[in-house]
Amino acid sequence: MAERRDDDVGTGGAVKERARTNAKEPALFNVVLLNDDYTPMQFVVDVLEQVFQKSPAEAYRIMMQVHLNGRGVAGIYPWEVAETKIDTVLSRAREDGYPLQATIEDA
């Protein structure tokens, strides 16, 4: 006689299928830097390189987009990461006395 295991109980001997979980990718959000008339361009480039890990060329390109268009996307992240990036940017700006602003938008 075959030994009965606890995981066979209630299935009538049928094979159980594992429930598949479809892990959804987290929603992504744009971190957008906004232009102002007081924050130096070099400070924005430094923030983009240090906080958003952009190359010097990419940081300069984004800074110019902010300068010319009034806004520029610094990066695309899940909500919690985007919030942390903005908090870091705003803290650094306030420490140095600049009014740089950043927002989160749907990607």
N, CA and C atoms as an extended XYZ file, in Angstrom:
321
Properties=species:S:1:pos:R:3:atomname:S:1:resname:S:1:resid:I:1 pbc="F F F"
N         0.837       -1.176        0.000 N   MET     1
C         0.000        0.000        0.000 CA  MET     1
C         0.880        1.236        0.000 C   MET     1
N         0.505        2.225       -0.822 N   ALA     2
C         1.298        3.439       -0.954 CA  ALA     2
C         1.099        4.336        0.254 C   ALA     2
N         2.146        5.006        0.592 N   GLU     3
C         2.106        5.930        1.726 CA  GLU     3
C         1.402        7.214        1.297 C   GLU     3
N         0.515        7.706        2.126 N   ARG     4
C        -0.244        8.904        1.798 CA  ARG     4
C         0.434       10.121        2.423 C   ARG     4
N         0.647       11.143        1.605 N   ARG     5
C         1.281       12.369        2.101 CA  ARG     5
C         0.203       13.415        2.351 C   ARG     5
N         0.537       14.348        3.250 N   ASP     6
C        -0.429       15.394        3.614 CA  ASP     6
C        -0.816       16.277        2.429 C   ASP     6
N         0.107       16.501        1.482 N   ASP     7
C        -0.219       17.381        0.370 CA  ASP     7
C        -1.144       16.721       -0.652 C   ASP     7
N        -1.399       15.395       -0.524 N   ASP     8
C        -2.335       14.715       -1.408 CA  ASP     8
C        -3.768       14.799       -0.896 C   ASP     8
N        -3.945       15.168        0.363 N   VAL     9
C        -5.268       15.207        0.971 CA  VAL     9
C        -6.120       16.265        0.277 C   VAL     9
N        -7.339       15.897       -0.094 N   GLY    10
C        -8.277       16.837       -0.679 CA  GLY    10
C        -8.159       16.983       -2.185 C   GLY    10
N        -7.214       16.330       -2.811 N   THR    11
C        -7.099       16.459       -4.262 CA  THR    11
C        -7.644       15.233       -4.962 C   THR    11
N        -7.958       14.215       -4.205 N   GLY    12
C        -8.457       12.989       -4.809 CA  GLY    12
C        -7.401       12.314       -5.663 C   GLY    12
N        -6.151       12.530       -5.347 N   GLY    13
C        -5.071       11.919       -6.098 CA  GLY    13
C        -4.697       12.694       -7.351 C   GLY    13
N        -5.441       13.765       -7.667 N   ALA    14
C        -5.132       14.564       -8.855 CA  ALA    14
C        -3.882       15.418       -8.597 C   ALA    14
N        -3.239       15.767       -9.665 N   VAL    15
C        -2.046       16.594       -9.550 CA  VAL    15
C        -2.473       18.039       -9.359 C   VAL    15
N        -1.900       18.673       -8.357 N   LYS    16
C        -2.207       20.079       -8.105 CA  LYS    16
C        -1.301       20.945       -8.958 C   LYS    16
N        -1.872       22.003       -9.500 N   GLU    17
C        -1.059       22.972      -10.226 CA  GLU    17
C        -0.719       24.099       -9.268 C   GLU    17
N         0.483       24.584       -9.400 N   ARG    18
C         0.869       25.717       -8.576 CA  ARG    18
C         0.194       26.969       -9.120 C   ARG    18
N        -0.274       27.767       -8.209 N   ALA    19
C        -0.876       29.037       -8.619 CA  ALA    19
C         0.235       29.925       -9.150 C   ALA    19
N         0.022       30.426      -10.338 N   ARG    20
C         1.017       31.310      -10.938 CA  ARG    20
C         0.736       32.743      -10.500 C   ARG    20
N         1.777       33.372      -10.083 N   THR    21
C         1.632       34.772       -9.717 CA  THR    21
C         2.300       35.596      -10.798 C   THR    21
N         1.540       36.463      -11.363 N   ASN    22
C         2.088       37.361      -12.372 CA  ASN    22
C         2.575       38.614      -11.670 C   ASN    22
N         3.868       38.659      -11.454 N   ALA    23
C         4.450       39.818      -10.785 CA  ALA    23
C         4.416       40.994      -11.753 C   ALA    23
N         3.735       42.042      -11.343 N   LYS    24
C         3.647       43.226      -12.188 CA  LYS    24
C         4.848       44.107      -11.935 C   LYS    24
N         5.346       44.702      -12.999 N   GLU    25
C         6.420       45.671      -12.857 CA  GLU    25
C         5.840       46.887      -12.141 C   GLU    25
N         6.639       47.526      -11.280 N   PRO    26
C         6.108       48.709      -10.603 CA  PRO    26
C         5.893       49.848      -11.610 C   PRO    26
N         4.909       50.672      -11.318 N   ALA    27
C         4.643       51.834      -12.179 CA  ALA    27
C         5.844       52.764      -12.114 C   ALA    27
N         6.162       53.393      -13.229 N   LEU    28
C         7.310       54.278      -13.294 CA  LEU    28
C         6.870       55.739      -13.405 C   LEU    28
N         7.714       56.610      -12.853 N   PHE    29
C         7.404       58.033      -12.813 CA  PHE    29
C         8.626       58.841      -13.227 C   PHE    29
N         8.375       59.953      -13.914 N   ASN    30
C         9.442       60.867      -14.309 CA  ASN    30
C         9.784       61.792      -13.150 C   ASN    30
N        11.067       61.983      -12.910 N   VAL    31
C        11.528       63.032      -12.005 CA  VAL    31
C        11.906       64.199      -12.908 C   VAL    31
N        11.200       65.317      -12.742 N   VAL    32
C        11.361       66.469      -13.625 CA  VAL    32
C        11.970       67.629      -12.838 C   VAL    32
N        13.075       68.169      -13.351 N   LEU    33
C        13.672       69.367      -12.773 CA  LEU    33
C        13.070       70.585      -13.462 C   LEU    33
N        12.795       71.628      -12.670 N   LEU    34
C        12.162       72.840      -13.194 CA  LEU    34
C        13.151       73.997      -13.183 C   LEU    34
N        13.080       74.820      -14.195 N   ASN    35
C        13.987       75.958      -14.331 CA  ASN    35
C        13.613       77.066      -13.363 C   ASN    35
N        14.630       77.789      -12.920 N   ASP    36
C        14.437       79.028      -12.176 CA  ASP    36
C        15.550       79.981      -12.591 C   ASP    36
N        15.457       81.216      -12.162 N   ASP    37
C        16.437       82.220      -12.596 CA  ASP    37
C        17.637       82.346      -11.661 C   ASP    37
N        17.724       81.497      -10.635 N   TYR    38
C        18.751       81.688       -9.622 CA  TYR    38
C        19.715       80.515       -9.451 C   TYR    38
N        19.269       79.309       -9.705 N   THR    39
C        20.129       78.138       -9.517 CA  THR    39
C        21.169       78.083      -10.633 C   THR    39
N        22.456       78.049      -10.275 N   PRO    40
C        23.497       78.004      -11.314 CA  PRO    40
C        23.436       76.721      -12.144 C   PRO    40
N        23.776       76.865      -13.406 N   MET    41
C        23.772       75.707      -14.306 CA  MET    41
C        24.707       74.611      -13.799 C   MET    41
N        25.871       74.992      -13.271 N   GLN    42
C        26.825       73.992      -12.793 CA  GLN    42
C        26.265       73.204      -11.619 C   GLN    42
N        25.476       73.848      -10.762 N   PHE    43
C        24.853       73.130       -9.645 CA  PHE    43
C        23.903       72.062      -10.178 C   PHE    43
N        23.115       72.403      -11.201 N   VAL    44
C        22.173       71.442      -11.797 CA  VAL    44
C        22.947       70.278      -12.421 C   VAL    44
N        24.029       70.572      -13.112 N   VAL    45
C        24.861       69.515      -13.702 CA  VAL    45
C        25.405       68.612      -12.603 C   VAL    45
N        25.899       69.207      -11.510 N   ASP    46
C        26.438       68.416      -10.398 CA  ASP    46
C        25.374       67.510       -9.789 C   ASP    46
N        24.170       68.030       -9.611 N   VAL    47
C        23.060       67.229       -9.065 CA  VAL    47
C        22.748       66.067       -9.998 C   VAL    47
N        22.692       66.336      -11.281 N   LEU    48
C        22.385       65.276      -12.248 CA  LEU    48
C        23.463       64.193      -12.243 C   LEU    48
N        24.716       64.579      -12.091 N   GLU    49
C        25.798       63.597      -12.059 CA  GLU    49
C        25.809       62.808      -10.753 C   GLU    49
N        25.617       63.494       -9.626 N   GLN    50
C        25.760       62.856       -8.322 CA  GLN    50
C        24.500       62.131       -7.857 C   GLN    50
N        23.353       62.724       -8.039 N   VAL    51
C        22.102       62.121       -7.550 CA  VAL    51
C        21.512       61.154       -8.569 C   VAL    51
N        21.595       61.508       -9.855 N   PHE    52
C        20.961       60.707      -10.895 CA  PHE    52
C        21.957       59.873      -11.693 C   PHE    52
N        23.229       59.896      -11.311 N   GLN    53
C        24.303       59.111      -11.940 CA  GLN    53
C        24.367       59.301      -13.457 C   GLN    53
N        24.227       60.533      -13.903 N   LYS    54
C        24.331       60.839      -15.327 CA  LYS    54
C        25.790       61.112      -15.677 C   LYS    54
N        26.156       60.793      -16.908 N   SER    55
C        27.495       61.136      -17.387 CA  SER    55
C        27.573       62.659      -17.523 C   SER    55
N        28.771       63.226      -17.549 N   PRO    56
C        28.872       64.679      -17.707 CA  PRO    56
C        28.150       65.196      -18.956 C   PRO    56
N        28.254       64.480      -20.065 N   ALA    57
C        27.595       64.915      -21.301 CA  ALA    57
C        26.072       64.853      -21.163 C   ALA    57
N        25.564       63.772      -20.583 N   GLU    58
C        24.117       63.628      -20.401 CA  GLU    58
C        23.596       64.665      -19.400 C   GLU    58
N        24.349       64.907      -18.332 N   ALA    59
C        23.954       65.906      -17.333 CA  ALA    59
C        23.881       67.291      -17.973 C   ALA    59
N        24.852       67.612      -18.813 N   TYR    60
C        24.850       68.913      -19.495 CA  TYR    60
C        23.648       69.028      -20.435 C   TYR    60
N        23.357       67.946      -21.160 N   ARG    61
C        22.223       67.957      -22.092 CA  ARG    61
C        20.907       68.186      -21.348 C   ARG    61
N        20.715       67.493      -20.233 N   ILE    62
C        19.478       67.644      -19.453 CA  ILE    62
C        19.403       69.051      -18.859 C   ILE    62
N        20.537       69.553      -18.350 N   MET    63
C        20.565       70.906      -17.789 CA  MET    63
C        20.169       71.936      -18.847 C   MET    63
N        20.660       71.765      -20.066 N   MET    64
C        20.301       72.702      -21.133 CA  MET    64
C        18.814       72.586      -21.490 C   MET    64
N        18.282       71.381      -21.427 N   GLN    65
C        16.852       71.193      -21.675 CA  GLN    65
C        16.043       71.937      -20.607 C   GLN    65
N        16.467       71.833      -19.350 N   VAL    66
C        15.799       72.556      -18.268 CA  VAL    66
C        15.908       74.062      -18.517 C   VAL    66
N        17.088       74.504      -18.876 N   HIS    67
C        17.338       75.937      -19.091 CA  HIS    67
C        16.522       76.493      -20.260 C   HIS    67
N        16.487       75.777      -21.358 N   LEU    68
C        15.825       76.277      -22.565 CA  LEU    68
C        14.321       76.031      -22.589 C   LEU    68
N        13.882       74.883      -22.046 N   ASN    69
C        12.461       74.510      -22.118 CA  ASN    69
C        11.711       74.711      -20.811 C   ASN    69
N        12.438       75.049      -19.755 N   GLY    70
C        11.791       75.262      -18.463 CA  GLY    70
C        11.646       74.003      -17.638 C   GLY    70
N        11.997       72.866      -18.214 N   ARG    71
C        11.861       71.579      -17.516 CA  ARG    71
C        12.669       70.516      -18.240 C   ARG    71
N        13.063       69.500      -17.504 N   GLY    72
C        13.795       68.395      -18.107 CA  GLY    72
C        13.686       67.156      -17.243 C   GLY    72
N        13.585       66.003      -17.867 N   VAL    73
C        13.452       64.736      -17.151 CA  VAL    73
C        14.837       64.276      -16.708 C   VAL    73
N        15.011       64.172      -15.399 N   ALA    74
C        16.286       63.745      -14.830 CA  ALA    74
C        16.390       62.227      -14.780 C   ALA    74
N        15.240       61.533      -14.689 N   GLY    75
C        15.255       60.083      -14.634 CA  GLY    75
C        13.852       59.525      -14.508 C   GLY    75
N        13.741       58.216      -14.683 N   ILE    76
C        12.455       57.514      -14.595 CA  ILE    76
C        12.621       56.402      -13.573 C   ILE    76
N        11.776       56.428      -12.531 N   TYR    77
C        11.941       55.525      -11.393 CA  TYR    77
C        10.585       55.080      -10.841 C   TYR    77
N        10.582       53.999      -10.040 N   PRO    78
C         9.383       53.683       -9.264 CA  PRO    78
C         9.115       54.832       -8.273 C   PRO    78
N         7.882       54.922       -7.798 N   TRP    79
C         7.452       56.059       -6.970 CA  TRP    79
C         8.378       56.320       -5.784 C   TRP    79
N         8.699       55.306       -5.013 N   GLU    80
C         9.502       55.494       -3.805 CA  GLU    80
C        10.896       56.018       -4.136 C   GLU    80
N        11.487       55.501       -5.194 N   VAL    81
C        12.822       55.954       -5.608 CA  VAL    81
C        12.742       57.397       -6.085 C   VAL    81
N        11.701       57.717       -6.858 N   ALA    82
C        11.524       59.085       -7.355 CA  ALA    82
C        11.386       60.070       -6.193 C   ALA    82
N        10.616       59.693       -5.178 N   GLU    83
C        10.452       60.552       -3.999 CA  GLU    83
C        11.783       60.790       -3.296 C   GLU    83
N        12.565       59.733       -3.162 N   THR    84
C        13.860       59.846       -2.505 CA  THR    84
C        14.796       60.748       -3.293 C   THR    84
N        14.798       60.597       -4.614 N   LYS    85
C        15.645       61.442       -5.463 CA  LYS    85
C        15.253       62.908       -5.300 C   LYS    85
N        13.959       63.202       -5.310 N   ILE    86
C        13.503       64.579       -5.165 CA  ILE    86
C        13.885       65.133       -3.800 C   ILE    86
N        13.702       64.349       -2.756 N   ASP    87
C        14.090       64.801       -1.412 CA  ASP    87
C        15.575       65.145       -1.363 C   ASP    87
N        16.396       64.318       -1.995 N   THR    88
C        17.836       64.562       -2.016 CA  THR    88
C        18.161       65.844       -2.775 C   THR    88
N        17.536       66.027       -3.951 N   VAL    89
C        17.767       67.232       -4.751 CA  VAL    89
C        17.361       68.474       -3.971 C   VAL    89
N        16.172       68.465       -3.384 N   LEU    90
C        15.685       69.630       -2.661 CA  LEU    90
C        16.540       69.932       -1.436 C   LEU    90
N        16.988       68.905       -0.741 N   SER    91
C        17.862       69.107        0.422 CA  SER    91
C        19.172       69.765        0.015 C   SER    91
N        19.778       69.253       -1.048 N   ARG    92
C        21.046       69.832       -1.523 CA  ARG    92
C        20.853       71.280       -1.976 C   ARG    92
N        19.767       71.525       -2.678 N   ALA    93
C        19.512       72.885       -3.157 CA  ALA    93
C        19.330       73.846       -1.978 C   ALA    93
N        18.558       73.444       -0.973 N   ARG    94
C        18.315       74.311        0.184 CA  ARG    94
C        19.597       74.546        0.973 C   ARG    94
N        20.421       73.498        1.107 N   GLU    95
C        21.692       73.646        1.823 CA  GLU    95
C        22.574       74.695        1.159 C   GLU    95
N        22.542       74.747       -0.177 N   ASP    96
C        23.368       75.701       -0.912 CA  ASP    96
C        22.638       77.016       -1.200 C   ASP    96
N        21.389       77.127       -0.735 N   GLY    97
C        20.645       78.375       -0.877 CA  GLY    97
C        20.013       78.599       -2.239 C   GLY    97
N        19.709       77.518       -2.959 N   TYR    98
C        19.105       77.655       -4.293 CA  TYR    98
C        17.648       77.210       -4.267 C   TYR    98
N        16.806       77.837       -5.116 N   PRO    99
C        15.376       77.497       -5.130 CA  PRO    99
C        15.006       76.386       -6.136 C   PRO    99
N        15.962       75.552       -6.533 N   LEU   100
C        15.692       74.496       -7.514 CA  LEU   100
C        14.495       73.664       -7.069 C   LEU   100
N        13.599       73.375       -8.013 N   GLN   101
C        12.399       72.580       -7.752 CA  GLN   101
C        12.405       71.343       -8.645 C   GLN   101
N        11.767       70.278       -8.146 N   ALA   102
C        11.616       69.039       -8.899 CA  ALA   102
C        10.236       68.473       -8.602 C   ALA   102
N         9.669       67.784       -9.577 N   THR   103
C         8.347       67.182       -9.412 CA  THR   103
C         8.361       65.749       -9.926 C   THR   103
N         7.308       65.031       -9.566 N   ILE   104
C         7.096       63.664      -10.065 CA  ILE   104
C         5.893       63.702      -11.002 C   ILE   104
N         6.053       63.080      -12.166 N   GLU   105
C         4.961       62.990      -13.143 CA  GLU   105
C         4.862       61.569      -13.644 C   GLU   105
N         3.690       61.187      -14.133 N   ASP   106
C         3.542       59.863      -14.749 CA  ASP   106
C         4.480       59.738      -15.929 C   ASP   106
N         5.080       58.562      -16.046 N   ALA   107
C         6.008       58.328      -17.163 CA  ALA   107
C         5.240       57.992      -18.429 C   ALA   107
